[in-house]
Amino acid sequence: MGLTQLTELFDVYNKSLAVVQPNIGEAFVCPICLQKFGREAIINRGLTLEHVPPRSIGSAIITLTCKQCNSEIGNRLQNQMKNYVIKKAFSIGRVPKGGIPARAEIEGQAWSMVVKEVVRDEQGRRRIKCSSLPTHVSPQVWPNNPSEMIDKKAHVSLRLRSSQDTVNVAYLHSAYLALFYYLGYPYITQRLLDPVRDKIVSFSTKGGIPHVIRAPGVYLDPRDRTLEIGLLWQSLKISCLTVVIAGELIVMPFLNNSYIRIFETLYEAYKAKLEGRKLSKRKLGIRVTPLLIDPDCKFSTGFRFEDGGLVYNNIQALKLVPN
């Protein structure tokens, strides 16, 4: 099944690559490192299937990257995203199957534990159900009667490492690959995507545009396997793409050479809107519209918008189709 899927994706992306490089022949160019691979890379495993978002949190789509980028970049970022998603779900009382590794301190004593469930008592207080083993303490300090631990305060920390900056890169990586899946090489070969790839390869979004929007009071369930594309726009000439994936909204460039200026305007306006702040008159009219993408868009360099009908609880959508 894996070999068949690799071959099918190779053929699809080869057709998309020929749109921007007509004399390329039978080849695949990795969307991350831009290295060229021939068809033999399917057999020798130079190319691999990449799940978006990571398979560990429920992938929505499967695309293609080279083995090195998948191993050295994809796996590292996927682990960061998985840890972040688990912590985000825990913040609202959700615990994945198998529990969450954690550490608890009670009256100076430390335990390794596995959080199994988060519940609310009759007073609305949050209670954590867990299984645990003592760490760095002798068995003699364990209470003879478990009831002795009732109502004692515990400091619990999840043992899941994740750097916020690297998490941002992980979401950027998934959003970039999702748009590669939908729009192919005509999209990723634009010069305005070069800074996005640079951030992914360097594992840092510092010193550049913040792509991931997190607004207070807005919660998107990271367990939702759907992957939604939208258009963040004031007019069709002043627009960016949005990708909702694994519980976050990522803003990405569209087909526009003025991306940086437009992005900053739209980003700040939309974030202000989500936070309930007032907008200046020149920023009014900022909105996000669900965007449906015709699969043939990855084989074209020209596009137009059509009526996408009603989606997501009768919200009007746009549809991007090739000219």
Rosetta blueprint (number, residue, H / E / L):
1 M L
2 G H
3 L H
4 T H
5 Q H
6 L H
7 T H
8 E H
9 L H
10 F H
11 D H
12 V H
13 Y H
14 N H
15 K H
16 S H
17 L H
18 A H
19 V H
20 V H
21 Q L
22 P L
23 N L
24 I L
25 G L
26 E L
27 A L
28 F E
29 V E
30 C L
31 P L
32 I L
33 C L
34 L L
35 Q L
36 K E
37 F E
38 G L
39 R L
40 E H
41 A H
42 I H
43 I H
44 N L
45 R L
46 G L
47 L E
48 T E
49 L E
50 E E
51 H E
52 V E
53 P L
54 P L
55 R H
56 S H
57 I H
58 G L
59 S L
60 A L
61 I E
62 I E
63 T E
64 L E
65 T E
66 C E
67 K H
68 Q H
69 C H
70 N H
71 S H
72 E H
73 I H
74 G H
75 N H
76 R H
77 L H
78 Q H
79 N H
80 Q H
81 M H
82 K H
83 N H
84 Y H
85 V H
86 I H
87 K H
88 K H
89 A H
90 F H
91 S L
92 I L
93 G L
94 R L
95 V L
96 P L
97 K L
98 G L
99 G L
100 I E
101 P E
102 A E
103 R E
104 A E
105 E E
106 I E
107 E L
108 G L
109 Q E
110 A E
111 W E
112 S E
113 M E
114 V E
115 V E
116 K E
117 E E
118 V E
119 V E
120 R E
121 D L
122 E L
123 Q L
124 G L
125 R L
126 R E
127 R E
128 I E
129 K E
130 C E
131 S E
132 S E
133 L E
134 P E
135 T L
136 H L
137 V L
138 S L
139 P H
140 Q H
141 V H
142 W L
143 P L
144 N L
145 N L
146 P H
147 S H
148 E H
149 M H
150 I L
151 D L
152 K L
153 K L
154 A L
155 H E
156 V E
157 S E
158 L E
159 R L
160 L L
161 R L
162 S L
163 S L
164 Q H
165 D H
166 T H
167 V H
168 N H
169 V H
170 A H
171 Y H
172 L H
173 H H
174 S H
175 A H
176 Y H
177 L H
178 A H
179 L H
180 F H
181 Y H
182 Y H
183 L H
184 G H
185 Y H
186 P H
187 Y H
188 I H
189 T L
190 Q L
191 R H
192 L H
193 L H
194 D H
195 P H
196 V H
197 R H
198 D H
199 K H
200 I H
201 V H
202 S H
203 F L
204 S L
205 T L
206 K L
207 G L
208 G L
209 I L
210 P L
211 H L
212 V E
213 I E
214 R L
215 A L
216 P L
217 G L
218 V L
219 Y L
220 L L
221 D L
222 P L
223 R L
224 D L
225 R L
226 T L
227 L L
228 E E
229 I E
230 G E
231 L E
232 L E
233 W E
234 Q E
235 S E
236 L L
237 K L
238 I E
239 S E
240 C E
241 L E
242 T E
243 V E
244 V E
245 I E
246 A L
247 G L
248 E E
249 L E
250 I E
251 V E
252 M E
253 P L
254 F L
255 L L
256 N L
257 N L
258 S L
259 Y H
260 I H
261 R H
262 I H
263 F H
264 E H
265 T H
266 L H
267 Y H
268 E H
269 A H
270 Y H
271 K H
272 A H
273 K H
274 L H
275 E L
276 G L
277 R L
278 K L
279 L L
280 S L
281 K H
282 R H
283 K H
284 L L
285 G L
286 I L
287 R E
288 V E
289 T E
290 P E
291 L E
292 L E
293 I E
294 D L
295 P H
296 D H
297 C H
298 K H
299 F H
300 S L
301 T L
302 G L
303 F E
304 R E
305 F E
306 E E
307 D E
308 G E
309 G E
310 L E
311 V E
312 Y L
313 N L
314 N L
315 I E
316 Q E
317 A E
318 L E
319 K E
320 L E
321 V E
322 P E
323 N L
